[in-house]
Amino acid sequence: MPRSLYARMLAIAIASTTLAIVIAGVVVAGVLGRFVTEGMDRRLDATLLVLASAVDRDGRVDRARLGERVAALEGGPEWRWRIVGPDGAVGSADFPALRDASGPPLPPPGAPVPPPPPGGPRGAHVLEGAGDVHARAMTLPTRRGTVTLVAAAPREVVQRPIRGALTPLLVALAAVALLLSAAMLLQLRVGLRPLRRVRDQVAAMRAGQRDRIDEDQPTELLPLTVELNALAADNAAALATARASAANLAHALKTPVATLALDLRDQPRLAALVARIDRTIRHHLARARAAAIDRRSATPLRPAIEGIAGAIPMLRSGRLLEVTVPEALTVAVDAQDLDELLGNLLDNAARHARSRVAVAARRDGRSVMLTIEDDGPGIPADQRAAVARPGMRLDEGGDGHGFGLWIVAELAALYGGAIRLDEAVGGGLSVQVTLPAA
């Protein structure tokens, strides 16, 4: 069997339809042959009755009376008739040899005549000829013995109308087969359409374009869609748990380790051990978090920026926030990770800005370029690479622990992006972050 359900159902339907049409053709041909044979038998029986009318009670054949009916007796050049009585045989020349095909055997002269079969003249039964002849015979009792009457016709008389009827019948059956095939193709396309719709929705779930499959499905597909939605929900819950565990562990470890590294800067041996511990922790946390990242996420960028900006007090205390981000721009970043990334960037920009913070974003192929600028003092070019390291702070007098840009760099790298620091137009710091577009 083919691997395709469509091909399997089509093959089964074609095979069953072909078998049904062949059976129908055989049955119709058999019924048609029976009716034609019965019609010929009635003609032969009528011939027998005409022959019987020319035989008197003594078994003599009235040849004058029979001669008047000879033309009516012969239905064609190959039709034959014969009367066999006490005075000999009268009838067509070259009469074929016949054998009894059905009914009782012919009675001998002077024997009682058997009762007639239903639907035929008295004593009529079928005879078959070696030359493909179909005949009917009847016996008459007379005072001088039994008279046998036989009327024969070529079997071609039966076969010719059957062949004539089978030709249009086969054409009609072929047309029916074509119509049924077209109906089967249409039925399969319509019947399998819900499966294709489920397939497309599963692909959309895999691409992050939807969260579940529509459960408005046919009865046979409804259990499958319910199970698929349950599986997707379980996977989302497991992913959220793994992400939360990785994030909690990262937050719990990064500050104590970085603080310990700062306290041990004057002890190179211990500082090296702490740095090694820090690299090991960061490596394994990055692997765990990368495995837990939902690559199918799709988060609108502008609502996330506006929501984070409203939660930062320094942006509400007189600093102007300029957001030039298209409404339809969406990034393939989890909402929680995007909030953490934007929170660190906007918090840093708001703390160092004098009067304004500008946020802009644009689509660049398969990526989104996010730029956050402030009009603060900025960062000298030779120190920009250092501030992306954990625990590194250039402003020792302010609050914070020096992890903001490091967290942003790690989050961007987890999603295949990057961060770049530059000087803003008119002074200040410009942070450019590349994120994957949804």
C-alpha positions in Angstrom: 0.0 0.0 0.0 1.2 3.6 -0.6 2.4 5.5 2.4 0.1 8.4 1.6 -3.4 8.2 3.1 -4.7 10.1 0.0 -3.2 7.5 -2.3 -4.4 4.6 -0.2 -8.0 5.8 -0.2 -7.9 6.6 -3.9 -6.5 3.2 -4.8 -9.1 1.4 -2.7 -11.9 3.6 -4.2 -10.7 2.9 -7.7 -10.4 -0.8 -7.2 -13.8 -1.1 -5.6 -15.5 1.0 -8.2 -13.9 -1.0 -11.0 -15.0 -4.3 -9.4 -18.5 -3.0 -9.0 -18.7 -1.8 -12.6 -17.4 -5.2 -13.9 -19.9 -7.1 -11.7 -22.7 -4.7 -12.9 -21.7 -5.3 -16.6 -21.7 -9.1 -16.2 -25.0 -9.1 -14.4 -26.6 -6.7 -16.9 -25.3 -8.8 -19.8 -26.6 -12.0 -18.2 -30.1 -10.5 -17.6 -30.2 -9.1 -21.1 -29.2 -12.5 -22.6 -31.9 -14.2 -20.6 -34.6 -11.7 -21.8 -33.4 -12.0 -25.4 -33.4 -15.8 -25.1 -36.9 -15.8 -23.7 -38.1 -13.6 -26.6 -36.6 -16.0 -29.1 -38.2 -19.0 -27.3 -41.6 -17.3 -27.6 -41.0 -16.9 -31.4 -40.0 -20.6 -31.7 -43.0 -21.6 -29.6 -45.3 -19.6 -32.0 -43.6 -21.5 -34.9 -44.4 -24.8 -33.1 -48.0 -23.8 -32.8 -48.2 -23.1 -36.5 -46.6 -26.4 -37.3 -49.0 -28.2 -34.9 -52.0 -26.6 -36.7 -50.9 -28.5 -39.9 -51.0 -32.0 -38.2 -54.3 -33.8 -38.0 -55.5 -36.4 -35.5 -54.0 -39.3 -37.5 -50.5 -37.8 -37.5 -50.7 -36.7 -41.2 -49.3 -33.4 -42.3 -51.5 -31.1 -44.4 -48.8 -30.0 -46.8 -51.1 -27.6 -48.6 -52.0 -25.8 -45.4 -48.4 -26.0 -44.3 -47.2 -24.4 -47.5 -49.3 -21.4 -46.9 -47.4 -20.8 -43.7 -43.8 -21.7 -44.7 -42.8 -18.0 -45.4 -44.2 -17.0 -41.9 -42.4 -19.9 -40.3 -38.9 -19.0 -41.4 -37.6 -16.0 -39.5 -34.4 -15.8 -41.6 -32.2 -17.9 -43.9 -30.8 -19.9 -41.0 -34.1 -20.6 -39.3 -35.1 -24.3 -39.5 -38.2 -26.3 -38.8 -39.1 -30.0 -39.0 -42.1 -32.3 -38.4 -41.3 -36.0 -37.7 -44.3 -38.3 -37.7 -45.5 -41.8 -38.8 -45.2 -40.8 -42.5 -41.7 -39.5 -42.2 -40.0 -36.1 -41.9 -41.1 -32.8 -43.4 -39.1 -29.5 -43.1 -36.1 -27.5 -43.9 -33.2 -29.1 -45.7 -29.8 -29.6 -43.9 -31.6 -29.5 -40.6 -28.9 -29.6 -37.9 -28.3 -32.4 -35.5 -29.9 -31.6 -32.1 -29.6 -33.0 -28.6 -31.9 -32.6 -25.6 -30.6 -29.7 -23.5 -33.4 -29.4 -20.9 -36.7 -30.9 -20.0 -37.7 -34.6 -20.3 -36.4 -36.7 -23.2 -38.6 -37.0 -26.2 -41.3 -39.6 -25.8 -41.3 -42.6 -28.2 -44.2 -42.9 -30.7 -47.4 -43.8 -28.9 -46.2 -42.9 -25.4 -48.1 -40.5 -23.2 -47.2 -36.8 -23.6 -45.7 -35.1 -20.5 -47.4 -32.0 -19.1 -46.1 -28.7 -20.7 -43.6 -26.6 -18.7 -44.9 -23.2 -17.5 -44.9 -20.5 -20.1 -44.7 -22.7 -23.2 -46.9 -24.8 -25.4 -47.8 -28.3 -24.5 -44.6 -30.4 -24.2 -42.2 -27.7 -25.5 -38.6 -27.9 -24.3 -35.1 -26.8 -25.3 -32.8 -28.5 -27.7 -29.2 -27.5 -28.5 -27.4 -28.0 -31.8 -23.7 -28.6 -32.5 -23.7 -25.8 -35.0 -24.5 -23.1 -32.4 -28.2 -23.6 -32.8 -31.0 -23.0 -30.3 -34.2 -25.1 -30.8 -37.5 -25.8 -29.2 -39.3 -29.2 -29.6 -42.9 -30.3 -28.9 -44.5 -33.7 -29.2 -48.1 -34.3 -30.3 -50.1 -37.6 -29.6 -52.0 -38.9 -32.6 -54.0 -42.1 -33.3 -51.1 -43.5 -35.3 -48.3 -42.4 -32.9 -46.3 -39.5 -31.7 -45.5 -36.5 -33.9 -42.4 -34.4 -33.0 -42.3 -30.8 -34.0 -39.0 -28.9 -33.9 -38.2 -25.2 -34.6 -34.6 -24.0 -34.6 -32.8 -20.6 -34.9 -29.2 -19.6 -34.9 -27.8 -18.5 -31.6 -26.5 -15.4 -33.4 -30.1 -14.1 -33.1 -29.5 -14.0 -29.3 -25.9 -12.7 -29.5 -26.5 -10.0 -32.0 -28.8 -7.8 -29.9 -26.7 -8.5 -26.8 -23.6 -7.2 -28.5 -25.6 -4.2 -29.8 -26.8 -3.5 -26.3 -23.5 -4.1 -24.6 -21.7 -1.4 -26.7 -23.7 1.6 -25.3 -23.8 -0.2 -21.9 -20.0 -0.3 -21.8 -19.8 3.4 -22.9 -22.3 4.3 -20.2 -20.4 2.3 -17.5 -17.1 4.0 -18.6 -18.8 7.4 -18.2 -20.1 6.4 -14.8 -16.6 5.3 -13.8 -15.2 8.7 -14.9 -17.9 10.5 -12.9 -17.3 8.3 -9.9 -13.5 8.9 -10.1 -14.0 12.7 -10.3 -16.4 12.4 -7.3 -13.9 10.4 -5.4 -11.1 12.9 -6.1 -13.4 15.7 -4.9 -14.5 13.7 -1.9 -10.9 13.0 -0.9 -9.8 16.6 -1.3 -12.8 17.9 0.7 -12.5 15.1 3.3 -8.8 15.5 3.9 -9.0 19.3 4.0 -9.3 19.4 7.9 -6.0 17.3 8.1 -4.2 19.9 5.9 -5.6 22.7 8.1 -4.3 20.9 11.2 -0.9 20.5 9.6 -0.8 24.2 8.7 -1.7 25.2 12.2 0.9 22.9 13.7 3.5 24.5 11.4 2.3 27.9 12.6 2.7 26.8 16.2 6.2 25.6 15.4 7.0 29.0 13.8 5.6 30.9 16.8 2.6 32.4 15.0 0.0 30.8 17.2 -0.3 29.1 20.5 -2.8 26.3 19.9 -4.8 24.5 17.2 -8.4 25.4 16.6 -10.6 22.7 18.2 -13.5 23.4 15.8 -12.7 20.2 14.0 -14.6 17.1 12.7 -15.4 14.5 15.3 -12.6 12.2 14.2 -9.9 14.9 14.5 -11.2 16.5 17.7 -9.4 14.1 20.1 -6.1 14.6 18.1 -6.3 18.4 18.3 -7.2 18.3 22.0 -4.1 16.1 22.7 -1.9 18.4 20.6 -3.0 21.4 22.4 -2.5 19.7 25.8 1.0 18.7 24.6 1.8 22.3 23.6 0.6 23.6 26.9 2.7 21.0 28.8 5.8 21.9 26.8 5.2 25.7 27.4 4.8 25.0 31.1 8.0 22.9 31.2 9.9 25.6 29.2 8.7 28.3 31.6 9.8 26.3 34.6 13.2 25.7 33.1 13.6 29.4 32.1 12.5 30.5 35.6 15.0 28.1 37.2 17.9 29.3 35.0 17.0 32.9 35.6 16.7 32.5 39.3 20.0 30.7 39.6 21.6 33.4 37.4 20.3 36.2 39.6 21.2 34.4 42.8 24.8 33.8 41.8 25.9 36.6 39.6 25.8 39.4 42.2 27.6 37.5 45.1 30.3 36.2 42.7 30.9 39.6 41.1 31.0 41.2 44.6 33.5 38.6 45.8 35.7 39.2 42.7 35.7 43.0 43.5 36.6 42.4 47.1 39.5 40.0 46.2 41.1 42.3 43.5 44.1 42.8 45.8 44.6 39.0 46.2 45.5 37.7 42.7 45.4 34.0 43.7 41.9 34.1 45.2 40.7 36.5 42.5 41.8 34.0 39.8 39.9 31.2 41.6 36.8 33.4 41.8 37.1 34.4 38.2 37.4 30.7 37.3 34.2 29.9 39.3 32.5 32.9 37.6 33.4 31.6 34.1 32.2 28.1 35.0 28.9 29.4 36.4 28.3 31.7 33.4 29.1 28.9 30.9 26.7 26.4 32.4 24.0 29.0 33.0 24.3 30.1 29.4 23.9 26.6 28.2 20.9 26.0 30.4 19.3 29.2 29.4 20.0 28.7 25.7 18.4 25.3 25.9 15.3 26.8 27.6 14.9 29.7 25.2 11.7 29.6 23.1 12.9 30.2 19.6 9.3 30.6 18.5 8.6 33.7 20.6 7.1 36.8 19.0 6.9 40.0 21.2 5.8 43.4 19.9 8.6 45.9 20.6 6.8 49.2 21.1 4.3 48.1 23.8 7.2 46.5 25.7 9.3 49.7 25.5 6.4 51.9 26.7 5.6 49.5 29.5 9.2 49.5 30.8 9.5 53.3 30.5 6.5 53.8 32.6 8.0 51.7 35.4 11.3 53.6 35.6 10.8 56.6 38.0 13.6 58.7 36.5 11.8 58.8 33.1 8.8 60.2 34.9 10.7 63.0 36.6 11.2 65.4 33.8 13.3 63.5 31.3 11.8 63.4 27.8 11.3 59.9 26.2 11.2 59.9 22.4 10.0 56.5 21.0 10.2 56.1 17.2 9.4 52.4 16.9 6.8 51.1 14.3 3.7 49.5 15.9 4.0 46.3 13.8 7.7 45.7 14.6 8.0 42.3 16.4 11.1 40.5 17.7 11.7 36.8 18.2 12.5 37.3 21.9 10.6 36.0 24.9 8.6 38.7 26.6 10.4 38.3 30.0 13.9 38.4 28.4 12.9 41.5 26.4 11.6 43.2 29.5 14.9 42.5 31.3 17.0 43.7 28.3 14.9 46.9 27.9 14.8 47.5 31.6 18.6 47.5 31.9 19.1 49.7 28.8 16.4 52.3 29.7 17.5 52.4 33.4 21.1 53.1 32.4 20.0 55.7 29.9 17.6 57.4 32.3 20.2 57.5 35.1 22.9 59.2 33.0 20.7 61.4 30.7 20.4 65.1 31.3 17.1 65.8 29.6 16.1 63.2 27.1 16.2 59.5 26.1 15.5 58.5 22.5 14.5 54.9 21.5 14.4 53.9 17.8 14.1 50.6 16.0 14.0 49.5 12.4 13.8 46.2 10.4 17.0 45.1 8.7 16.4 41.9 6.8 15.8 39.2 9.4 17.0 41.4 12.2 15.7 44.3 14.2 18.1 47.2 15.0 17.2 48.7 18.4 19.0 52.0 19.3 18.8 53.7 22.7 20.5 57.1 23.0 20.8 59.6 25.9 22.3 63.1 26.2 24.5 62.3 29.2 28.3 62.3 29.5 28.7 59.2 27.4 31.6 56.6 27.6 35.1 57.2 26.2 35.9 55.0 23.2 38.8 53.3 24.9 36.5 52.2 27.9 33.5 51.0 26.0 34.7 47.4 25.7 35.3 47.2 29.5 31.8 48.2 30.6 30.4 45.1 29.0 32.2 42.9 31.6 30.3 41.9 34.7 30.8 44.1 37.7 32.5 46.9 35.8 31.4 50.4 36.7 32.8 53.7 35.5 30.5 55.7 37.8 31.6 54.6 41.3 29.5 57.3 42.9 26.1 56.1 41.6 23.9 53.2 42.5 23.9 49.9 40.7 26.3 47.0 40.5 27.7 47.2 37.0 25.8 44.3 35.5 23.3 46.1 33.2 25.2 46.1 30.0 26.6 42.6 30.7 23.1 41.2 31.1 22.0 43.0 27.9 25.0 41.5 26.0 24.3 38.0 27.3 20.6 38.1 26.5 21.3 39.4 23.0 23.9 36.7 22.4 21.5 34.0 23.5 19.1 35.0 20.7 21.8 35.3 18.1 22.1 39.1 18.4 24.8 41.5 19.5 25.4 44.8 21.3 27.5 47.8 20.2 28.3 51.0 22.0 28.9 54.2 20.2 28.7 58.0 20.7 25.3 59.6 20.2 24.7 62.5 17.9 25.3 65.6 20.0 27.0 63.7 22.7 26.0 61.0 25.1 25.9 57.2 24.7 24.3 55.2 21.9 23.6 51.6 22.5 22.7 49.5 19.4 21.3 46.1 20.0 20.6 43.5 17.2 17.8 41.1 17.8 16.1 38.5 15.6 12.9 39.6 13.9 9.8 37.5 14.3 
